[in-house]
Amino acid sequence: MIDLVKSNVNGYQCPTDPGEPIRNTPRLSVSDLEARVISELARGKTVLEIGTGLGVSTRKLAETAKLVYTVDIDPWVAEAVAPTLPKNVHFFRSIDEYGIMAGFDMAFVDGYHGHDQCLKDIVDVKRLVKSGGLLVFHDYKMPAIWRALAKSNLDVVSIETIAGLGLAWND
């Protein structure tokens, strides 16, 4: 298990985390409230998570989900976080890595927050989550996220948290 400390902004941080690879900024996890919400939404489901990060959301999803497939491109996450994840979690370095196939019940998206990557993540989860499945987007209050979602033609419901959660159904 990696060492986590409560952030004064939101969620948790890890003192040994070198930061997000693209922005080189400290990585923040979901808050305790957001973790509880996504855990309940994942109950009994097969879940795809984009953005393992510190593994806080991954562990909460794994508590109630049948299986969690989590993806993170960061080598530090692969080395430090992935080996500590529960047995019902499968870690991948790429969304296109062999073993990730369509048919998920739910996706939790908390990857890189740039506009173009958000659009790609939306396309990926729409392709991989079955029709009627749940799509959950973290950091919904960030302009890049809601602008990308506005272009997606998804009907999004917002859950008010510090960072915001956006929920949509894959129709």
N, C-alpha and C positions, 0 to 999 in steps of 0.2 A: 504494500500500500504506500502511496506517496503521501508526504506530509502536506496537509491542507490547513490554511488559516482563513478565518472569516475576513472577507474584504470589507472595507468601510464604504464601498460603493454598492456592491451587489454580489451575492454568491460567495465563492471561495477563490483563493489564489494559492499557488505553490511557490515557496521561496526559492526552490531550485529550478523552476521553469525558466528557460531562456527567453520565453515570449513567443508570440505568434510569428511564424516564419516570414510572412509577407509584410506585415505591418511592424514587426519587431516591437510590439507592445505587450504588456503583461496580459496574460490570458485570464479571463474571468469565467466562472461557471454559472450555471443557473442558481437562482436563490432557493432557499428551502421551500418556499411556497410553490415556486414553479416546478421544483422537483416532485412535490406531492401531486400536483395537478397532472403532470405527464405520466407519473406512475399509475395513477388511477385510469387515465385514458388508455394506457397500454395493457391493462389487465387481460390476460389470456390471449394476447395478440402476438403475431410475428411482426417485429418492428425493424425498420431500417433507420439508422441514425447517421446523419451526415454531420461530422464534426465531433469526434470523441472528446477532444480537449483534455481536461483534467480527469475525465471519467465520472464526474459527479452525476450528470444526467444518465450516463450509461448504466451506472450501478442502480439508480432509482428505477429506470426502465426495466432492468433485469429482475428486480424484486417481484414484479407482477406479470411481466411478459412471458410468453412461452419461450421465445427466442429473440435475441437482439443481434442484428448484423450492424456493426458500427464501422465507419470509414473515417480515416484521418490521414492526410498526406504528410504530416509533420514527423520526421524521423525521431524526434525526442519523445513524442507520444507513443510511437511504436516501441521504443526502447524502455521508457519509464512507466508508462501507464498501461499499455496493452497486456503485459504479463500479469498485472494485478487484478484483471477483470474477472467477474464470476464465470462459472463453467457454461452458462447458457448464453454467453456472448461470444460472437465470432468477429475478430478484428480483421479489417482489410485496409490496405494502403491506397486503394483506388476504387472508385465506383464501378469501373469497368473490369476489375479483377475477377478472374474466374471464380465462380461460387456464388456470386450475387445475381440472382435471377428474379424475374417479375413474380408477383403474387403476394407481396407484403400486405398486411392488414392496416398498417400505420407507418408513417414516416415522421421523424423528429429532425428538423433541419436547423442546425446551428453551426454552419461552416463559415468560410470566409465571407465577410459582409460587404464586399465590393459589388456594385450593381450588376456587372456582367456575370460574375460567379453566382449571384443570387438567381439570375435568370436561368443559368445552366442547372443549378440545383432544383429549381422548380420543374424544368423539363425532365430531369432525371427521376424525380419522385413521382411525377405524373405517369411516367413510363413504367416504373417498378411497383407502384402501389395499385392494387386491384381496384376496379370500379366500385365506387361507394366507400373506399377506404379513407381513413382520416389522415390529413396532412397538418402537421403542427410546426409553426415557424417561431423560433425564439428571436428575441430582439426586434419584435414587430414595430417598436417605436422608432427604430432607426430609418431615416429617409430612404436609404438604398433598398432596404427590405420592403417597405410598403410600396415604393415606386415599382419595384420588380413585380410584386404581387398584383398591383393595379393593372399591369400589362398582361397578366396571365389569364385573365377572364375567370378567375376563381372567385366565388363568393366567400369572403373572409369574415369570420367573427372574431372580434378582439376580446381577449381576457386581460383585464387591467392588472398588471404587475409593474414592478420598477422598470423592467426591460420590455415588457409586453409579450404576450403570446398571441399568435394569429392562428386560427383554426379554419380549415376548409375541407371539403369532401371532394374526392377525386371522381367526378362524374364524366 
